[in-house]
Amino acid sequence: MHTLALSETLAAKGQPISKRCAVLEVCNAKVASRILERDLTLSLALPCRVAVFETAGGTRLGTIAPTTLLSEFEVNPEVGATAAEVEHTLRQILADAA
């Protein structure tokens, strides 16, 4: 997993934002490899990302559903099913963290 500290990166470039924001790149290497073996174009939708950001009400987590990202591509049913499984796992992780 990699973390992109957006608020820190922007501040270092002289463009600070008022609240903290980071993006976590979360990827199951085995699943990503299986998908990319079928179609490298799908690398445009990888890795899955989870945003962590501050709001007036506290810290929030969010992601774009893998099935939503892949809806822009022509994918075979196996890849679509894999995306649905990954999405289910991501939703569980976000629910557990809430």
C-alpha positions as CSV (number, residue, x, y, z in Angstrom):
1,M,0.0,0.0,0.0
2,H,1.2,3.5,-0.9
3,T,0.0,6.8,0.6
4,L,-0.1,10.0,-1.3
5,A,-0.4,12.9,1.2
6,L,-2.1,15.3,-1.1
7,S,-2.3,18.2,1.5
8,E,1.4,17.9,2.3
9,T,2.4,17.6,-1.4
10,L,0.4,20.6,-2.4
11,A,1.7,22.7,0.5
12,A,5.3,21.7,-0.5
13,K,4.5,23.1,-4.0
14,G,3.2,26.4,-2.6
15,Q,-0.5,25.5,-3.0
16,P,-1.7,24.6,0.4
17,I,-5.3,23.4,1.0
18,S,-7.2,24.2,4.3
19,K,-7.9,20.6,5.3
20,R,-5.8,17.4,5.4
21,C,-6.3,14.9,2.5
22,A,-4.5,11.7,1.6
23,V,-5.1,9.0,-0.9
24,L,-4.2,5.4,0.0
25,E,-3.5,3.1,-2.9
26,V,-4.8,-0.3,-2.0
27,C,-4.2,-3.2,-4.3
28,N,-4.4,-6.9,-4.0
29,A,-1.4,-7.8,-6.2
30,K,-2.8,-11.2,-7.1
31,V,-6.1,-9.7,-8.3
32,A,-4.4,-6.9,-10.2
33,S,-2.0,-9.3,-11.9
34,R,-5.0,-11.5,-13.0
35,I,-6.8,-8.4,-14.4
36,L,-3.8,-7.0,-16.2
37,E,-2.9,-10.3,-17.8
38,R,-6.3,-10.1,-19.5
39,D,-6.0,-6.4,-20.6
40,L,-3.3,-3.9,-19.8
41,T,-5.7,-1.1,-20.8
42,L,-7.3,-1.7,-17.4
43,S,-4.2,-0.3,-15.7
44,L,-5.9,3.1,-16.3
45,A,-8.4,2.0,-13.5
46,L,-5.7,0.6,-11.1
47,P,-4.8,0.7,-8.3
48,C,-7.9,1.0,-6.2
49,R,-7.8,4.1,-4.1
50,V,-9.3,5.2,-0.8
51,A,-9.4,8.9,0.0
52,V,-9.1,10.0,3.6
53,F,-10.0,13.7,4.2
54,E,-11.2,16.2,6.8
55,T,-14.6,17.8,6.7
56,A,-16.3,20.1,9.2
57,G,-17.9,17.0,10.7
58,G,-14.7,15.0,11.1
59,T,-12.7,12.6,9.0
60,R,-14.2,10.8,6.0
61,L,-13.3,7.9,3.8
62,G,-14.3,7.4,0.3
63,T,-13.6,5.4,-2.9
64,I,-14.9,5.1,-6.5
65,A,-16.4,1.7,-6.9
66,P,-14.3,-0.6,-9.1
67,T,-17.4,-1.5,-11.1
68,T,-18.0,2.2,-11.8
69,L,-14.4,2.7,-13.0
70,L,-14.6,-0.4,-15.2
71,S,-18.0,0.6,-16.7
72,E,-16.0,2.8,-19.0
73,F,-14.2,-0.2,-20.5
74,E,-15.4,-3.2,-22.4
75,V,-14.5,-6.0,-20.0
76,N,-15.2,-9.7,-20.1
77,P,-17.6,-11.2,-17.5
78,E,-14.8,-12.7,-15.4
79,V,-13.1,-9.2,-15.0
80,G,-16.5,-7.7,-14.2
81,A,-17.1,-10.4,-11.5
82,T,-13.7,-9.8,-10.1
83,A,-14.4,-6.0,-9.9
84,A,-17.6,-6.8,-8.0
85,E,-15.7,-8.9,-5.5
86,V,-13.1,-6.2,-5.0
87,E,-15.8,-3.6,-4.6
88,H,-17.5,-5.8,-1.9
89,T,-14.3,-6.1,0.0
90,L,-13.6,-2.3,-0.2
91,R,-17.1,-1.6,1.0
92,Q,-16.6,-3.9,4.0
93,I,-13.3,-2.2,4.8
94,L,-14.9,1.3,4.7
95,A,-17.8,0.1,6.8
96,D,-15.5,-1.4,9.4
97,A,-13.5,1.8,9.5
98,A,-16.5,4.0,10.0
